[in-house]
Amino acid sequence: HGYSDQVRQDLFDQGLENILILKHSTFSEDIEVMRAILLVLSLIFQPVPPMRLAEFEGLLPILSAALHSSDVLTISYAATAWAHLFTGDDAGKILALDSSIAPTLVQLMMHSAIEVVHPALTAVGMVISGDD
């Protein structure tokens, strides 16, 4: 069920965003590390309170890049994180759409693996739904 706002804030106060960015840049070729980073992001983004969205902008390039991976689980985890980011208030959708990720998610709906199609469909559906 995701992290409470306080726990999420505590993690970021401890430097979680910088650690994830550093690990991504250091281990971007290690598929297991990438999957772990994306899983953490997916959990953090369940859903993000609107006033906190700006804190996560530095992590969006990691999510964007992961959608272009050749690894099905990496793409799936990234699409799931985007779907969670789109959940709830329109502020999350606006922030994420400013990253121009929507066309990529639509393309992923045609992927051959259901592990990719399902979270891509969910993310696109969350964008289309507007404010919950």
QUIJOVEN-V744912 format. One record per residue. N is the residue number from 1. RES is the residue in three letters. OMEGA is omega in degrees with one decimal (NA if undefined). Layout:
# QUIJOVEN-V744912
n,res,omega
N,RES,OMEGA
N,RES,OMEGA
This chain:
# QUIJOVEN-V744912
n,res,omega
1,HIS,175.3
2,GLY,-178.1
3,TYR,173.0
4,SER,-179.6
5,ASP,-178.2
6,GLN,178.9
7,VAL,177.5
8,ARG,179.7
9,GLN,178.0
10,ASP,178.7
11,LEU,179.9
12,PHE,174.9
13,ASP,178.5
14,GLN,176.5
15,GLY,-177.0
16,LEU,-177.9
17,GLU,-179.5
18,ASN,178.7
19,ILE,179.8
20,LEU,178.5
21,ILE,178.9
22,LEU,-179.8
23,LYS,178.0
24,HIS,-178.7
25,SER,-178.4
26,THR,-173.1
27,PHE,-174.7
28,SER,178.3
29,GLU,-179.9
30,ASP,-173.0
31,ILE,-179.6
32,GLU,177.3
33,VAL,179.1
34,MET,178.6
35,ARG,179.8
36,ALA,177.8
37,ILE,-178.6
38,LEU,176.9
39,LEU,176.5
40,VAL,179.9
41,LEU,179.1
42,SER,179.2
43,LEU,-180.0
44,ILE,-175.0
45,PHE,-179.1
46,GLN,-63.5
47,PRO,-178.7
48,VAL,175.4
49,PRO,-174.7
50,PRO,-176.7
51,MET,-177.0
52,ARG,-172.4
53,LEU,-177.6
54,ALA,179.7
55,GLU,-173.6
56,PHE,-175.9
57,GLU,-179.9
58,GLY,-178.7
59,LEU,-176.2
60,LEU,177.0
61,PRO,176.3
62,ILE,179.3
63,LEU,-179.8
64,SER,-178.6
65,ALA,-177.1
66,ALA,178.4
67,LEU,-179.7
68,HIS,179.6
69,SER,173.0
70,SER,-178.3
71,ASP,-176.3
72,VAL,-178.6
73,LEU,176.6
74,THR,178.4
75,ILE,-178.9
76,SER,-179.9
77,TYR,179.6
78,ALA,179.2
79,ALA,176.7
80,THR,177.5
81,ALA,176.7
82,TRP,179.3
83,ALA,178.7
84,HIS,179.1
85,LEU,179.6
86,PHE,-176.9
87,THR,174.7
88,GLY,-173.8
89,ASP,179.1
90,ASP,-179.2
91,ALA,177.8
92,GLY,178.3
93,LYS,-179.4
94,ILE,179.9
95,LEU,-178.0
96,ALA,179.7
97,LEU,174.9
98,ASP,178.2
99,SER,177.1
100,SER,-176.5
101,ILE,-175.2
102,ALA,179.4
103,PRO,178.5
104,THR,178.9
105,LEU,177.3
106,VAL,177.7
107,GLN,-179.5
108,LEU,176.4
109,MET,179.2
110,MET,-179.1
111,HIS,-178.7
112,SER,-177.2
113,ALA,179.1
114,ILE,178.4
115,GLU,176.7
116,VAL,-175.7
117,VAL,-176.1
118,HIS,179.6
119,PRO,176.8
120,ALA,176.1
121,LEU,179.5
122,THR,-179.6
123,ALA,180.0
124,VAL,177.5
125,GLY,179.0
126,MET,177.4
127,VAL,-178.2
128,ILE,-174.8
129,SER,-177.4
130,GLY,-177.5
131,ASP,-179.3
132,ASP,NA
